[in-house]
Amino acid sequence: MPPGRPRDEGQVAIEFAGTVPLILLLVAAVWECVLIGYAFSLAGNAADEGARAGAVTGDAGVCAAAAGRHISGAWGMGTPNCRKEGDIYKATVTLKIPVLHPGLNFGGITGTGGAAMEKE
């Protein structure tokens, strides 16, 4: 080692050890954003499916069954709110917000959908 030059051996290991937790936190935050976005998509699709089924049959039970058909239990879906409002059949679905995994939930995300009533 040339004289007068400070020793910097091990600097890369220290920087790596300090950066890894930050990178892991960033990955966890991005994953949480992906899960929240997917939950919004699932809630909206379930509400649309329920509203379409309810518009054809006019039955809230059929609406609720159609809304829950593609949602697994890990998403914590409550009972969909299916109702007729004028000539529109509306459905509202609430899913719990996942925390790093769909089985760990808090809060709620609401999706709404509507479809014109089918007349014979």
N, C-alpha and C positions, 0 to 999 in steps of 0.2 A: 504494500500500500504506500502510495507516495506521501511524503511528509507534508503536514499542514492540511490534509484532506480529512474532513470529519467522517466518522464511521456511520454508515447507513445500512449496515447489514440487518436484515429482519424487518425492514420498513414495509416491504410488500406483504408480509404475513400480518403485520399490525393493521394495515389498510384493509386487507381482505377480511379480517375478523371484525373490523368496525363497519364495513359496508354490507356484509351478509345480512344482518338483522334488518337493515333498511330496505334491502332488496326483497326480503321475505315479507315485510309489511306492505310494500308496494304490490307484490303479487297477490297478497290476501285482499287488499283493497280493490284491485281490479277484478278478482274473482267474485267479490261481494257485489260489485256493480253488474257483473254478468248475471248473477243469480237474481238480482232485483229486476233487471230488464226482462229476463226470461219469465219471472213471476208475473210481470205486467202483461206479457204476451199470452201466457196461459190463462190469466183471469179474463182478458178480453175475448179470447177465443171461446172459452167455456160459456161466457155470457151470450155471445153470438149464437153458439150452438143451442143453448137453452131457449133463447128468444125465437129462433127458427122453429124448433119443435113445438113451443107453446103457441106460436102463430098458426100452426097447422091444426093442432088439436084443441087449443084453448084450455088445456089441463095443466095446472101448476105442477103436478107430480111428474108428468112427462117432461116438462121443462127442466125440473130439478135433476131428473135422471140423465137427460141429455147433457146438461151442464157438467155433471160430475163424471161422465163417461171417460174422459181423457185426463182427469186429474187424479194423481195417486194420493194416498193418505198422508204422505210425507209433507205435502204442501198445506195441510191443515185447512182445507176448505170447509166453511160452515154451510148451513142450508142456504141455497140460492133464493133470492127474493124475486119471485116470478109474479107478474101482474099485467093486467090489461089496462091500458090507458087510452081511451078512445078507440081509434082504429089501429093502434100500435100495441104490440105485445112486447113488454120490456122485461129484461132479466138483469139482476145485479149479483155478481159473484165476488166474494172476499176471500183472498188467500193470505196466509201469514207470511210475513217477510222472513226469508231464510237468512241465517247467520252462518256463513261458510259452508253450510250443508242444508238441504231442504228439510231435514228432520229437526234441526235446531231453529226455532222460530220465535219471532217477536213482532209486534205491530200488525198492520194489515195493509194489503193492497187491494183496491176495488176495481173491478172491471164491469162495464155496463154494455148492454147490447139491446137492440130493438129490431123488430121485424114487423112488416105490415101484416095485419090479420088476413088469413085466407078465407074467402067466402065461397060457399058452394052455390 
